[in-house]
Every structure is written in C-alpha cells, then in structure tokens.
Amino acid sequence: MAARAVAVRVVAWLLLGAAGLTQTPAANSSDAPFGAGIRATCSEIILRQEVLKDGFHRDLLIKVKFGESIEDLQTCRLLIKHYIPTGLFVDPYELASLRERNITEAVMISENFNIEAPNYLSKESEILIYARQDAQCIDCFQAFLPVHYRYHRPHSKDEETFVIVNNPDLLMYCDQEFPILRCWAQSQVAAPCALKSKDICQWNNMKYKSIYKNVTLQVPVGLTIHTSLVCSVTLLITILCSTLILVAVFKYGHFSL
C-alpha cells in the first residue's frame, strides 16, 4: 500500500509539471504582440552629416530622416545644436547675411568669439541651427552651415593635419505627445522656441542613429623647415612694394607747402 501511495504522488507531480510547461509558452505568446507593438512605434531617427565644397571654405550639410511619416509631426520643430571644433570657425556676420536672405536659420550662442585667432588660441563654439523640412523627402529635415578652416601651427614633417567634427545634439519640440518622443527622448534642454523668438522652450534631446561616427577634414599646414624662407621672401616683397609706392608718390604726387 505504501509503495502504491508513493507511486500515485509521483504521477501527480509529473502531471503538474507537464501542465506548467505547457502553460509557459502561452503566457509568452500573449506578451509577444504587445512588445512587438511597442518596438514597431520606435522607428529609428537617422542623421547624416557631410561636408561639401573644397578648400578652406566648406559647407556642412546635416540631414535627419525619420523612420515613420511625419504627417502627424507637423506641429514639431527640429533644432540642431552643433559644437564647432577649434580647427574651424563660423563667421557670425556671414550667418546674419544668410539669415536675411532666408538661406539658413543658424545663430551663434558662444560669446567672445574671435574669427581671426589660429586654432591653438581659439575655443570650441556652439551653434544653434533650426532645421527645415526637406522639400524632396517627406520624412526628412535638413540644415546648412558654412564653416571655414583656421590657421594651424606648422608641422615638422606632415604637410596636413586633421580636424574632427563630431555629431551634433538633435533637439525636438512638439506641441503634443508622439510615440517617437516616448521612444527616443533622453533629456530636456532649454533653448529659444524659434530663431527670432525670445520665448524659451524645453526641447527633447533625441537619441538617433548616425550614418558616420564623425566627419574628418584634412587641413594643409606649412612645414617648420620653410619658416626662414617664407619670412625672408615676405620681408623682401614688403620692402619692394613699399619702395614702389614711395617712388610713385614722390613722382606723381602733388605736394603743397
């Protein structure tokens, strides 16, 4: 009898275990549609940063693409906060001219900025760029910023140096709540609501996927072995031009005592 009771208990435990195993997948399958639905609303934000033109004067173009249609995001605004490295500078007077011609909506927020300083005497500058919707892409925004190379110290061997432009902060402000804000908003940043507005809005600092980790620019620099040659030639040309100017003044100038 005792052996039979033990056998009955063993069979009961086996049946309960089998029932538990069969119920676990059912519970997981009921949670799967909910998790998939949340992930489906979190479409990626993709940022692409590239540099146009050649030489010392370049154009920085930033494009932002949303993974979902922005038809429901017409009440949203996009602001790009960029940190310009010491090897580059942005001309605030040029920005003012571009704003007047409605080419870009960028403004410098750094103070005590010197566009004439070489890179080793300059500081990183901060720029706010209000992005515009791309006419050729319904899900895209783009921003434009002209940048210029600063003068660098001459090197002993290499004839070029590198300037790294990191990816900017992407700020977004909407008049109403959207899934994309719940998915990718990391923190809030205070900034002007619009270019010509004095009102301050709390912008959402958005997480995004970047096509490139950063942008690397090659800047030509002089060689230290050419210092004496360059100084000598510069001095000779200065003396020659000054002499020609003085000769012309005394020869063709009219002096009255």
C-alpha positions in Angstrom: 0.0 0.0 0.0 2.8 2.4 0.9 4.5 1.8 -2.4 1.2 2.4 -4.3 0.8 5.7 -2.4 4.2 6.9 -3.4 3.6 5.9 -7.0 0.4 8.0 -7.0 2.2 11.0 -5.6 5.0 10.8 -8.2 2.4 10.6 -11.1 0.6 13.6 -9.7 3.8 15.7 -9.5 4.7 14.7 -13.1 1.2 15.8 -14.3 1.5 19.2 -12.5 5.0 19.8 -14.0 3.8 19.0 -17.5 0.9 21.4 -17.1 3.2 24.2 -16.0 5.5 23.6 -19.0 2.6 23.8 -21.4 1.3 27.0 -19.9 4.6 28.9 -20.1 4.7 29.3 -23.9 1.1 30.5 -23.9 2.0 33.3 -21.4 5.0 34.3 -23.5 2.9 34.3 -26.7 0.4 36.6 -25.1 3.2 39.1 -24.3 4.8 39.0 -27.7 2.2 41.1 -29.7 2.4 43.8 -27.0 6.3 44.0 -27.1 6.3 43.9 -30.9 3.8 46.8 -31.0 6.0 48.9 -28.8 9.0 48.2 -30.9 7.1 49.0 -34.1 6.3 52.5 -32.9 10.0 53.2 -32.1 11.2 53.7 -35.7 14.8 54.9 -35.9 15.9 58.5 -36.4 18.8 58.6 -38.8 21.3 61.5 -39.0 23.7 62.1 -41.9 26.4 64.7 -41.7 28.6 65.6 -44.7 30.9 68.4 -45.9 30.5 70.0 -49.3 33.0 72.0 -51.4 36.8 72.0 -51.4 39.4 74.3 -49.9 39.4 76.4 -46.8 35.7 77.4 -47.0 33.3 74.5 -46.7 29.6 73.8 -46.2 28.3 71.5 -43.5 25.1 69.8 -44.5 23.1 67.8 -41.9 20.1 65.6 -42.9 17.7 64.0 -40.5 15.4 61.2 -41.6 12.5 59.8 -39.5 11.6 56.1 -39.9 8.0 57.0 -39.9 6.0 59.5 -41.9 6.0 63.0 -40.3 2.5 63.8 -41.5 1.5 63.6 -37.8 4.5 65.6 -36.7 3.7 68.9 -38.5 3.5 70.6 -35.1 7.1 69.5 -34.3 10.2 71.6 -34.7 13.8 70.3 -35.0 16.8 72.1 -33.6 20.4 71.1 -34.1 23.0 72.1 -31.5 26.4 71.9 -33.0 29.8 72.1 -31.4 32.4 73.6 -33.8 35.9 72.4 -33.0 38.9 74.8 -32.6 40.2 74.0 -36.0 37.1 75.5 -37.7 35.1 78.7 -37.3 31.8 80.1 -38.3 31.5 83.7 -39.3 28.7 85.4 -37.4 28.5 88.2 -39.9 28.1 85.6 -42.7 25.3 83.9 -40.7 23.5 87.2 -40.4 23.7 87.7 -44.1 22.4 84.2 -44.8 19.5 84.7 -42.4 18.5 87.9 -44.1 18.4 86.0 -47.4 16.5 83.2 -45.8 19.1 80.6 -46.7 19.7 79.2 -43.2 18.4 79.7 -39.7 21.6 79.4 -37.7 22.8 81.6 -34.8 26.0 81.5 -32.7 25.5 81.3 -29.0 29.2 81.4 -28.0 30.5 84.7 -26.5 33.9 86.4 -27.0 34.4 84.7 -30.3 37.4 85.7 -32.5 37.3 84.6 -36.1 40.9 85.7 -36.7 42.5 83.6 -34.0 44.5 80.5 -35.0 43.3 77.1 -33.9 45.7 76.9 -30.9 44.3 80.2 -29.5 40.7 79.6 -30.2 37.9 77.8 -28.3 35.1 75.5 -29.3 32.0 77.3 -30.4 28.3 76.4 -30.1 25.8 77.0 -32.9 22.0 76.5 -33.0 20.6 75.6 -36.4 16.8 75.4 -36.8 16.3 72.7 -39.4 13.8 72.9 -42.2 11.7 70.2 -43.8 13.3 68.8 -47.0 11.2 69.5 -50.0 12.4 66.3 -51.7 11.8 64.0 -48.8 8.6 64.0 -46.8 10.2 62.3 -43.8 13.4 64.4 -43.8 14.8 67.6 -42.3 18.0 69.4 -43.3 20.2 72.1 -42.0 23.0 74.1 -43.7 26.1 75.7 -42.1 29.1 77.4 -43.7 32.4 76.6 -41.9 36.0 77.8 -42.5 39.4 76.4 -41.6 41.5 78.2 -39.1 45.3 78.6 -39.4 47.3 75.9 -37.7 50.8 75.7 -36.4 53.4 74.5 -39.0 54.5 70.9 -38.6 58.0 69.4 -38.7 57.1 66.5 -41.0 53.4 66.3 -42.1 52.0 68.8 -44.5 48.5 68.3 -43.2 46.5 68.0 -40.0 43.1 66.7 -39.3 40.0 68.3 -37.8 37.3 66.1 -36.4 33.7 67.3 -36.5 31.6 65.3 -34.0 27.9 64.6 -34.5 25.6 67.3 -33.1 22.8 67.2 -30.5 19.4 66.7 -32.0 16.6 68.6 -30.2 12.9 68.2 -30.9 9.9 70.1 -29.7 6.3 69.1 -30.3 3.0 70.7 -29.3 1.6 67.3 -28.4 2.9 63.9 -27.4 4.0 61.5 -30.0 5.3 57.9 -29.8 8.7 59.0 -31.2 9.2 61.3 -28.2 8.5 58.5 -25.7 10.9 56.2 -27.6 14.0 58.3 -28.1 13.8 61.4 -25.8 16.8 61.3 -23.4 16.6 64.6 -21.5 15.3 68.1 -21.9 17.3 71.2 -22.9 16.2 74.8 -22.7 16.6 76.8 -25.9 14.7 79.5 -27.8 11.5 78.3 -29.3 12.3 79.9 -32.7 15.1 81.9 -34.3 13.5 85.3 -33.7 11.7 84.4 -30.5 12.7 85.3 -27.0 10.5 82.6 -25.5 12.3 79.6 -24.1 11.0 76.1 -24.8 12.0 72.7 -23.2 13.4 70.7 -26.1 13.7 66.9 -26.1 17.3 65.7 -26.7 16.7 62.9 -29.1 18.7 59.7 -29.5 19.5 58.9 -33.1 21.5 56.6 -35.4 24.3 58.3 -37.2 25.5 57.2 -40.7 29.0 58.3 -39.8 30.6 58.4 -36.3 32.1 61.8 -37.2 33.5 63.8 -40.1 37.2 64.2 -40.6 38.6 67.1 -42.5 42.2 67.4 -43.8 43.8 70.8 -43.4 47.0 71.7 -45.2 49.7 73.2 -43.0 53.2 74.6 -43.5 56.5 73.0 -42.6 58.8 74.4 -40.0 61.8 73.9 -42.3 60.3 76.6 -44.6 60.0 79.2 -41.9 63.2 81.1 -42.7 62.5 81.0 -46.4 58.9 82.3 -46.0 60.0 85.1 -43.7 62.8 86.2 -46.0 60.6 86.2 -49.1 57.8 88.0 -47.3 60.2 90.7 -46.0 61.8 91.3 -49.4 58.3 91.6 -51.1 57.2 94.0 -48.4 60.3 96.2 -48.9 59.9 96.1 -52.7 56.3 97.1 -52.6 56.8 99.8 -50.1 59.6 101.2 -52.2 57.5 101.2 -55.4 54.7 103.0 -53.5 57.0 105.7 -52.2 58.5 106.2 -55.7 55.1 106.6 -57.2 54.0 109.1 -54.5 57.1 111.3 -55.0 56.9 111.1 -58.8 53.2 111.7 -59.4 52.1 113.2 -56.1 51.3 116.9 -55.8 52.6 118.5 -52.6 51.7 121.9 -51.4 53.5 123.7 -48.6 
